[in-house]
Amino acid sequence: MKEVEKPDWKIQFCWVKAHAEIQGNELADTLTKEAATNADIMECYHKVPKSVVKSELDATSVVKWQREWDQTTKGLITKAYFPVVAERLNMKINVTQNFTTMVTGHGNVKTYLYHLKIIESPTCPCGNKDQTIDHLLFECELLNKERAS
């Protein structure tokens, strides 16, 4: 590496028009082209920052996850709420037991417990319909106050 600090030199950096036959600029252009074709110099460009590798792996993983998510026949209730994996990953959600029950259909919901033969009837305490996730979210009269707030 050549030393560019000399006592009698004053170095300034400024924009110059390209290919305007300015001697220093033409020399810089020539040296840049040489560096771009020199295998020894190009080797340093193969070193990629860890953050770039992580970002690329994250993006590849989300694409793979989405492909598998689209193909699976499991988790249909969850897929109805979150069809796009990347969008769900960008959401800030306070995951609680009730939230998990709602988006999976598994938990303390009468139709689920009835399906598992834990209880004798799937009927909601409101008496109108079976207690499903949709019924609780959209129809159950016992939850009108919560839906209104």
ZIKA-V907637 format. One record per residue. N is the residue number from 1. RES is the residue in one small letter. PHI is phi in radians with two decimals (999 if undefined). PSI is psi in degrees with one decimal (999 if undefined). NEAR is the number of other ideal C-beta (glycine too) atoms within 8 Angstrom. Layout:
n=<N,N>
res=<RES,RES>
phi=<PHI,PHI>
psi=<PSI,PSI>
near=<NEAR,NEAR>
//
This chain:
n=<1,2,3,4,5,6,7,8,9,10,11,12,13,14,15,16,17,18,19,20,21,22,23,24,25,26,27,28,29,30,31,32,33,34,35,36,37,38,39,40,41,42,43,44,45,46,47,48,49,50,51,52,53,54,55,56,57,58,59,60,61,62,63,64,65,66,67,68,69,70,71,72,73,74,75,76,77,78,79,80,81,82,83,84,85,86,87,88,89,90,91,92,93,94,95,96,97,98,99,100,101,102,103,104,105,106,107,108,109,110,111,112,113,114,115,116,117,118,119,120,121,122,123,124,125,126,127,128,129,130,131,132,133,134,135,136,137,138,139,140,141,142,143,144,145,146,147,148,149>
res=<m,k,e,v,e,k,p,d,w,k,i,q,f,c,w,v,k,a,h,a,e,i,q,g,n,e,l,a,d,t,l,t,k,e,a,a,t,n,a,d,i,m,e,c,y,h,k,v,p,k,s,v,v,k,s,e,l,d,a,t,s,v,v,k,w,q,r,e,w,d,q,t,t,k,g,l,i,t,k,a,y,f,p,v,v,a,e,r,l,n,m,k,i,n,v,t,q,n,f,t,t,m,v,t,g,h,g,n,v,k,t,y,l,y,h,l,k,i,i,e,s,p,t,c,p,c,g,n,k,d,q,t,i,d,h,l,l,f,e,c,e,l,l,n,k,e,r,a,s>
phi=<999,-1.49,-1.38,-1.80,-1.69,-2.18,-1.05,-1.73,-1.74,-2.19,-1.78,-2.23,-1.92,-2.70,-1.35,-2.30,-1.15,-1.26,0.93,-1.91,1.03,-1.56,-0.92,-1.11,-1.21,-1.13,-1.12,-1.07,-1.11,-1.09,-1.14,-1.12,-1.12,-1.09,-1.11,-1.20,-1.86,-1.55,-1.07,-1.13,-1.30,-1.12,-1.01,-1.18,-1.40,-1.43,-1.51,-1.84,-1.06,-0.99,-1.10,-1.21,-1.07,-1.07,-1.06,-1.15,-1.14,-1.04,-1.11,-1.11,-1.11,-1.15,-1.10,-1.12,-1.05,-1.09,-1.06,-1.19,-1.09,-1.18,-1.53,-1.32,-1.74,-1.63,1.20,-1.06,-1.15,-1.10,-1.12,-1.15,-1.41,-2.28,-1.27,-1.95,-1.01,-1.05,-1.15,-1.11,-1.13,-1.49,-1.43,-1.75,-2.11,-1.44,-1.39,-2.12,-1.07,-1.12,-1.07,-1.06,-1.05,-1.13,-1.50,-1.98,1.39,-1.90,2.50,-1.45,-2.09,-1.02,-1.11,-1.21,-1.14,-1.18,-1.02,-1.47,1.09,-1.56,-2.16,-1.57,-2.53,-1.57,-1.19,-1.19,-1.02,-1.23,1.46,-1.52,-2.60,-1.17,-1.46,-1.85,-1.05,-1.06,-1.05,-1.12,-1.29,-2.05,-2.19,-0.99,-1.12,-1.21,-1.94,-0.99,-1.08,-1.14,-1.19,-1.30,-1.55>
psi=<131.6,143.0,128.4,-1.5,113.5,146.7,-31.2,9.9,144.9,115.0,129.5,143.0,129.6,163.7,137.0,150.1,134.1,149.2,40.7,20.8,36.8,120.6,-51.1,-38.1,-40.2,-39.2,-43.9,-40.6,-44.3,-45.6,-36.1,-43.4,-39.9,-43.8,-36.3,-22.2,-1.1,117.5,-35.7,-41.1,-40.1,-23.9,-34.3,-20.5,-6.9,-8.9,111.4,137.0,146.9,-36.7,-35.6,-43.6,-45.0,-45.4,-43.4,-40.9,-41.6,-47.0,-42.8,-40.9,-41.0,-39.6,-44.9,-44.2,-43.4,-42.5,-45.6,-38.1,-41.4,-31.8,-22.5,150.2,1.6,160.6,33.5,-37.7,-46.1,-40.2,-30.5,-35.1,-36.8,74.7,-24.7,113.5,-47.6,-38.8,-41.5,-39.9,-27.1,-8.2,143.4,104.4,131.7,100.4,117.1,173.6,-43.8,-41.0,-47.5,-41.6,-44.8,-43.9,-7.5,-23.2,3.6,130.9,-152.4,61.2,133.0,-39.2,-36.3,-46.6,-35.2,-42.1,-36.7,2.1,33.8,-33.4,165.5,-17.3,140.5,4.3,134.9,148.4,-20.0,-18.4,-1.3,-42.4,178.1,145.3,92.9,171.4,-48.6,-40.8,-45.5,-41.4,-35.9,-22.3,-34.4,122.2,-26.8,-16.7,13.1,-41.9,-44.0,-38.6,-31.0,-24.7,999>
near=<2,3,5,6,5,6,3,3,7,3,6,4,3,4,3,8,6,6,6,7,5,8,6,7,10,10,8,8,10,8,8,8,8,8,9,8,6,8,5,5,8,11,7,6,5,6,5,6,6,6,6,8,9,8,8,8,8,8,8,8,8,11,8,8,9,11,8,8,10,6,5,7,3,4,8,7,10,10,9,6,7,9,5,7,10,8,8,8,7,5,6,3,5,5,5,6,6,7,10,11,13,9,10,10,10,6,10,5,12,12,10,11,11,13,7,6,4,5,7,3,6,11,9,13,6,8,5,8,9,10,13,10,10,7,13,13,8,6,9,11,7,7,8,8,6,6,8,5,4>
//
